[in-house]
Amino acid sequence: MKDIFSIKYRWATIAFLGLLLVSVLFPACEDDDTTGGPITISKIYLENASSTVPDREVTFARLGQLLRVEGSGFTGLKELYINGYSTYFNPVFVSDNSMLVSVSGETPIVDADPELRNTIQMVNDNYNVTFDFEIRAEAPGITSISNTLPLAGEPITVYGSGLVEVNKVVFPGNVEVTTGIESDVDGEFFTVTVPDGVSEEGGSLFIECSNGGAYSPAYFNFKNGVILDFDGMGSHGYWGTAASMIKPEDLASAGVGVGNVSQGTYVPHRPTRIASFPAAKNRNSEVWTYGNYNEEENLGDDWRGQLTPYIPASTPLDEVAFQFDIYVPEAWSESGYLKVCLVNGFNGGEWSGLCYNYVPWVVDGEVVPFQTEGWTTVTIPLTDFYSFADGDFTFADVLTARETSSYKNFGFYFENSDFTLKNITGKDSDSETEFPSAETSVDVYTDNWRIVSLVTPAYSDFPDEE
């Protein structure tokens, strides 16, 4: 009962604050018959309690935003249309000179009647008046980039929402591109060619489009985060005589990939000396970084020293990710996955601990063959690693886990065992959906292993808030 009363109390408080707002915004109206008179709009304000300017005069609004409209003749208002869409308003929040209205998320933008686009229409018993006012879609957002470590002159595809009519892309180093940008009509992606001169320190992409501006996460061209690229950044580690161990002679350097091509040396997770991987077998191949740091020879993994100048140890773990570039020239499905190991301490087959199993050919519980035309970037938030999937962790927890491990090598296994959908989702209800393994000779290549930031700079439509 206590929780119910608490909920009722909160709603009562909200209702009281709403009435208080009404009393502030709208003075008491005198009884009169002044309805159906001329209507005017003088100013429109954006109401945003989280803004540094909670009541701001604006010349445009976005879907879902709350507006305060000033003018005259609002008493007796019967209908209100935004971009031709009948928009609900509460008469309680209407006086003759001011009213509150929220721009419905259903308001058409691109599909609006051209004559009604960017208009507010007010109707009473005697007047039907239309005013010009720009209506924009929800703010654009970037969710991923096809390749975050491409070469100059290569194409990339940027995915997100609201990416309509992109007219400018600013790359790290303040390198602007305003031509050759091709936008999806639904605003779900755009393509652009990477220019020369992009900063090797990396950062976010910034875009401008008809819906406004947006930043990507700060992981584009972040070369300071590379822990192994098989071409001099980081150290490749290997030992013993096990057939599974990938050594320097197993690496490849032939140019492969279309659009985004290989960059020097890379690792084939099925070396050419192995014709195929048998079913129901784990740890078929393994490839590692050098591991324990040797200060005298300056070899090994020093994540704290290398990464924390750019990604502080105190960074919430959901703001840090592991990225790598992958090339799969022929369809990969039905069997096999990559185990990404934060440390060297696995026998194979685990779905727990300081690792993550990457199974790209299972999508929403179904088998969807995975194949790439060129090299593409995979982003795995560190919170996807099983040890850090449930809890409140920071990057320091990952650093400590590695530093306290006996063997600090970071690496991949190619696994080829049976598993269930529950292994991927963690849901008991998915335990009966099985993915039995089979012999496979799939070719999977990776390169440019790196730790990156997922922090996305905030963007405001109003410069004084940036």
C-alpha positions in Angstrom: 0.0 0.0 0.0 2.9 2.4 0.7 4.0 2.2 -2.9 0.5 3.0 -4.2 0.1 6.0 -1.9 3.6 7.1 -2.9 2.6 7.0 -6.6 -0.7 8.9 -5.9 1.3 11.5 -3.9 3.7 12.0 -6.8 0.9 12.4 -9.3 -0.9 14.9 -6.9 2.3 16.9 -6.7 2.6 16.9 -10.5 -1.0 18.1 -10.8 -0.4 20.8 -8.3 2.7 22.0 -10.1 0.7 22.0 -13.4 -2.0 24.2 -11.9 0.7 26.5 -10.5 2.2 26.8 -14.0 -1.2 27.6 -15.4 -1.7 30.3 -12.8 1.7 31.8 -13.7 1.3 31.7 -17.4 -2.4 32.5 -17.7 -4.0 35.3 -15.6 -7.6 34.7 -14.6 -10.0 35.4 -17.4 -13.0 37.7 -16.9 -16.4 36.4 -17.9 -17.1 37.6 -21.4 -18.5 36.5 -24.7 -15.3 37.3 -26.6 -15.1 34.2 -28.7 -14.6 33.7 -32.4 -12.5 37.0 -32.7 -9.5 37.6 -34.9 -6.5 35.4 -34.1 -2.8 36.5 -34.1 0.5 34.9 -33.2 3.2 37.3 -32.0 5.8 35.0 -30.4 6.5 31.3 -29.9 8.5 30.0 -27.0 10.1 26.6 -26.4 9.4 25.2 -23.0 12.3 23.0 -21.8 12.8 22.6 -18.1 16.2 20.9 -18.6 17.6 23.8 -20.6 19.6 26.7 -19.3 16.9 28.8 -20.9 13.7 27.0 -20.0 11.4 29.5 -21.7 13.1 30.5 -25.0 11.7 32.4 -28.0 12.2 30.3 -31.1 11.7 30.4 -34.8 11.3 26.6 -35.2 10.3 23.5 -33.2 10.8 19.8 -33.4 8.4 16.9 -33.1 7.6 16.2 -29.4 8.5 19.6 -28.1 6.3 21.7 -25.9 5.5 25.3 -27.1 4.1 28.4 -25.5 2.3 30.5 -28.1 1.7 34.2 -27.5 -0.8 36.3 -29.4 -4.4 37.2 -29.2 -7.8 35.7 -29.9 -7.1 32.2 -28.5 -10.3 32.1 -26.5 -12.8 30.1 -28.3 -10.2 28.2 -30.3 -11.8 25.1 -31.8 -9.1 23.5 -33.9 -5.3 23.7 -34.3 -3.3 22.2 -37.1 0.5 21.9 -37.4 1.7 21.1 -40.9 -1.9 20.2 -41.6 -2.1 17.7 -38.8 -4.9 18.1 -36.3 -3.1 18.7 -33.0 -4.6 18.2 -29.6 -4.5 21.0 -27.1 -5.9 21.2 -23.6 -8.3 24.1 -23.1 -7.2 24.4 -19.5 -3.9 25.7 -20.9 -5.4 28.3 -23.1 -6.1 32.0 -22.4 -6.9 34.7 -24.9 -3.3 35.7 -25.2 -1.3 32.6 -24.5 -1.5 28.8 -24.8 0.5 25.6 -24.4 0.7 23.0 -27.1 2.9 20.0 -27.8 4.0 19.2 -31.4 2.8 15.6 -31.9 5.2 13.0 -32.9 2.8 12.1 -35.7 3.1 15.4 -37.4 4.1 14.9 -41.0 7.4 16.6 -42.1 8.6 15.4 -45.5 5.2 14.0 -46.3 3.3 17.2 -45.3 1.2 19.0 -48.0 3.8 21.4 -49.5 1.3 24.3 -48.9 0.9 23.4 -45.2 4.4 22.4 -44.4 6.0 24.7 -41.8 2.6 26.2 -40.7 0.4 26.5 -37.7 -3.3 26.8 -38.5 -5.8 28.1 -35.9 -9.6 27.9 -36.3 -12.5 29.3 -34.2 -16.1 29.9 -35.1 -15.4 32.9 -37.3 -11.7 32.7 -38.4 -9.4 30.2 -40.0 -5.9 31.7 -39.9 -2.5 30.2 -41.0 0.9 31.3 -39.7 4.3 30.4 -41.0 6.5 28.5 -38.5 9.2 26.0 -39.2 8.6 22.4 -38.0 11.5 20.0 -38.0 11.7 16.3 -37.4 13.2 15.0 -34.2 16.9 15.9 -33.8 19.2 13.7 -35.9 21.3 11.0 -34.2 24.2 8.8 -35.3 24.3 5.2 -34.0 27.2 3.7 -35.9 29.8 4.1 -38.7 30.6 1.3 -41.2 34.3 1.8 -40.8 35.8 4.0 -38.1 39.5 3.6 -39.1 39.3 4.0 -42.9 41.9 5.2 -45.3 41.6 8.6 -47.0 39.6 8.4 -50.2 37.5 5.4 -49.0 33.8 5.6 -48.5 32.0 5.2 -45.2 28.3 4.8 -44.4 27.0 6.6 -41.3 23.9 5.1 -39.8 21.3 6.7 -37.5 18.0 8.5 -37.6 16.8 11.9 -38.9 19.8 12.1 -41.3 17.8 13.8 -44.0 19.6 15.9 -46.6 23.0 15.9 -45.0 24.9 18.9 -46.3 28.1 18.9 -44.3 30.3 16.4 -42.5 33.1 17.6 -40.2 35.9 15.1 -39.6 38.3 15.2 -36.6 40.8 17.9 -37.2 38.1 20.2 -38.4 38.2 18.8 -42.0 34.9 19.7 -43.7 33.2 17.9 -46.6 30.2 19.5 -48.2 30.1 17.7 -51.6 29.5 14.1 -52.6 27.3 13.3 -49.7 24.5 10.9 -50.5 21.6 10.7 -48.1 19.0 8.1 -47.7 15.5 9.5 -48.3 14.3 8.1 -45.0 17.2 9.6 -43.1 18.5 6.2 -41.9 22.0 6.6 -43.3 24.3 8.6 -45.6 27.6 7.9 -47.4 30.6 10.2 -47.7 34.2 9.8 -48.9 36.9 10.2 -46.2 39.1 13.3 -47.0 42.8 13.8 -46.5 44.1 15.4 -43.3 41.8 13.7 -40.7 43.4 14.0 -37.3 45.2 10.8 -36.1 44.1 11.7 -32.6 40.5 10.9 -33.7 37.3 12.1 -32.3 33.7 12.6 -33.3 32.2 13.2 -36.7 29.8 16.2 -36.8 27.1 16.5 -39.3 24.6 19.1 -40.4 21.4 18.2 -42.2 17.9 19.7 -42.8 17.0 18.4 -39.3 19.9 20.1 -37.5 23.2 18.9 -36.3 24.6 15.7 -34.6 27.8 14.2 -33.3 29.0 10.6 -33.6 30.6 8.8 -30.6 34.3 9.9 -30.2 35.7 6.8 -31.9 36.5 7.9 -35.4 40.2 7.4 -36.4 41.2 6.9 -32.8 44.7 5.5 -33.5 45.9 6.1 -29.9 43.5 3.3 -28.9 45.1 0.6 -31.1 46.3 -2.3 -29.1 47.4 -4.5 -32.1 47.4 -3.9 -35.8 50.1 -6.4 -36.9 52.0 -3.6 -38.5 54.0 -2.1 -35.6 51.3 -0.8 -33.3 51.1 -3.2 -30.3 53.0 -6.5 -30.1 51.8 -9.9 -31.4 52.4 -12.7 -28.9 52.8 -16.4 -29.7 54.4 -19.4 -28.1 54.5 -23.3 -28.1 53.8 -25.8 -30.8 50.0 -26.1 -30.7 48.4 -26.1 -34.1 45.9 -23.6 -32.9 48.5 -20.9 -32.2 48.6 -18.2 -35.0 52.2 -17.1 -35.5 53.8 -14.5 -37.8 54.0 -16.9 -40.7 50.3 -17.4 -40.5 49.4 -13.7 -41.0 48.4 -12.3 -44.4 49.1 -9.1 -46.2 47.6 -9.6 -49.7 45.3 -6.7 -50.6 41.7 -7.8 -50.0 38.3 -6.0 -49.8 36.3 -3.7 -51.9 35.7 -0.1 -50.9 37.4 -0.3 -47.6 40.6 -2.4 -48.3 43.1 -4.2 -46.1 45.7 -2.1 -44.4 49.0 -4.0 -44.4 49.2 -7.2 -42.4 46.1 -8.8 -40.8 45.1 -12.0 -39.2 43.2 -14.9 -40.9 41.4 -16.8 -38.1 41.6 -19.9 -40.2 45.3 -19.9 -41.4 45.8 -21.5 -44.9 47.6 -24.5 -43.3 44.2 -25.5 -41.8 41.8 -26.7 -44.4 38.7 -26.7 -42.1 37.6 -26.7 -38.5 35.8 -29.8 -37.2 32.3 -29.6 -35.6 31.9 -29.5 -31.8 35.5 -28.3 -31.2 36.6 -25.1 -29.5 39.9 -23.2 -29.6 40.5 -24.1 -33.2 42.7 -21.1 -33.6 44.0 -18.5 -31.2 45.8 -15.2 -31.7 47.1 -12.9 -28.9 48.8 -9.7 -28.0 52.2 -10.0 -26.3 50.7 -9.8 -22.8 52.7 -9.2 -19.6 54.6 -5.9 -20.1 58.4 -6.0 -20.2 59.6 -2.5 -19.3 63.2 -3.1 -20.4 62.3 -4.2 -23.9 59.2 -2.0 -24.0 57.1 -4.9 -25.1 53.7 -6.1 -23.9 50.3 -4.7 -23.0 50.2 -1.5 -20.9 46.5 -0.5 -21.2 46.6 1.8 -18.2 49.6 3.7 -19.5 48.5 3.7 -23.1 44.8 4.4 -22.8 44.0 6.3 -19.6 45.4 9.6 -21.0 42.5 9.5 -23.4 39.9 7.4 -21.6 40.2 8.0 -17.8 40.0 5.0 -15.6 36.9 6.5 -13.9 35.0 6.5 -17.2 31.7 4.5 -16.8 32.1 1.2 -18.6 29.1 1.7 -20.9 31.1 4.6 -22.4 34.0 2.4 -23.5 34.2 -0.3 -26.2 36.4 -2.7 -28.1 36.5 -2.2 -31.8 38.1 -4.3 -34.6 37.8 -4.4 -38.4 36.5 -7.5 -40.0 36.4 -8.9 -43.5 34.3 -12.0 -44.4 34.4 -12.4 -48.2 31.9 -15.3 -48.3 28.7 -16.0 -46.4 29.3 -17.1 -42.8 26.4 -18.9 -41.2 25.3 -22.0 -39.3 28.5 -22.6 -37.4 31.5 -20.9 -35.7 32.1 -17.8 -33.7 34.9 -15.6 -32.4 35.6 -15.6 -28.7 37.1 -12.2 -27.6 39.3 -12.7 -24.5 40.2 -9.8 -22.2 42.9 -12.1 -20.7 44.5 -15.4 -21.5 42.8 -17.9 -19.2 40.2 -19.8 -21.2 40.0 -23.4 -22.3 37.3 -22.7 -24.9 33.6 -22.9 -25.0 32.9 -20.4 -22.1 29.9 -18.1 -22.2 30.9 -16.4 -19.0 33.9 -14.5 -17.4 36.2 -12.0 -19.0 35.2 -12.8 -22.6 32.5 -12.2 -25.2 31.4 -14.5 -28.0 30.8 -12.7 -31.3 28.2 -14.5 -33.4 27.3 -12.1 -36.3 25.2 -14.7 -38.2 22.5 -14.9 -35.5 20.2 -11.9 -35.7 17.1 -11.6 -33.5 17.3 -15.4 -32.9 17.4 -16.3 -36.6 20.3 -17.4 -38.8 21.2 -14.5 -41.2 24.3 -15.2 -43.2 27.0 -12.6 -42.5 29.3 -11.3 -45.3 31.2 -8.1 -46.0 32.2 -6.5 -49.3 35.1 -4.7 -47.7 36.4 -4.2 -44.2 33.9 -3.1 -41.7 34.1 -2.1 -38.0 32.6 -4.1 -35.2 31.9 -2.3 -31.9 31.5 -4.3 -28.7 30.8 -2.2 -25.6 32.9 -3.5 -22.7 29.6 -4.0 -20.8 28.9 -6.8 -23.3 31.8 -8.8 -21.8 30.1 -11.3 -19.5 31.9 -10.4 -16.3 30.8 -6.8 -16.7 27.3 -7.3 -18.1 25.4 -6.8 -14.8 26.6 -4.1 -12.4 27.9 -0.6 -12.1 31.5 -0.7 -13.5 34.1 1.7 -14.7 37.0 1.3 -17.0 39.2 0.9 -13.9 37.5 -2.4 -13.2 38.6 -3.8 -16.6 42.1 -2.5 -16.1 42.3 -4.1 -12.7 41.0 -7.4 -14.0 43.7 -7.5 -16.6 46.4 -6.3 -14.2 45.6 -9.0 -11.6 45.5 -11.8 -14.2 48.5 -14.1 -14.5 48.5 -13.8 -18.2 47.6 -10.4 -19.6 47.4 -11.4 -23.3 44.3 -10.1 -25.1 43.1 -12.2 -28.0 40.6 -14.2 -30.1 39.7 -17.9 -30.3 37.8 -19.3 -33.3 35.3 -21.6 -31.6 33.1 -24.1 -33.4 30.8 -25.7 -30.8 27.1 -26.2 -30.3 25.2 -23.5 -28.5 21.7 -22.3 -27.8 20.0 -18.9 -28.2 20.0 -18.7 -24.4 23.8 -18.5 -24.6 23.4 -15.3 -26.5 20.3 -13.7 -24.9 20.6 -15.1 -21.3 16.9 -15.9 -21.4 15.8 -19.3 -20.1 12.9 -19.3 -22.7 15.6 -19.4 -25.5 17.2 -22.6 -24.2 15.4 -24.8 -26.7 16.5 -22.9 -29.8 19.7 -24.8 -30.7 22.5 -24.0 -33.1 24.4 -27.3 -33.7 27.9 -26.9 -35.1 29.2 -28.3 -38.4 32.5 -28.6 -40.1 33.4 -25.2 -41.6 36.1 -23.7 -43.8 34.9 -20.1 -43.5 37.4 -17.3 -43.9 37.3 -14.6 -41.3 39.9 -11.9 -41.1 40.4 -9.2 -38.5 42.7 -6.2 -38.0 43.2 -3.0 -36.0 42.1 -4.1 -32.6 41.5 -1.0 -30.4 39.8 0.4 -27.3 37.7 3.4 -28.0 35.4 5.9 -26.3 31.6 5.8 -26.8 31.1 9.3 -25.4 29.0 11.4 -27.8 29.3 15.2 -27.4 26.0 16.9 -26.7 24.6 19.0 -29.5 22.0 21.8 -29.0 20.0 23.7 -31.6 21.1 26.8 -29.7 24.8 27.7 -29.6 24.7 29.2 -26.1 24.0 25.7 -24.7 26.8 23.8 -26.4 
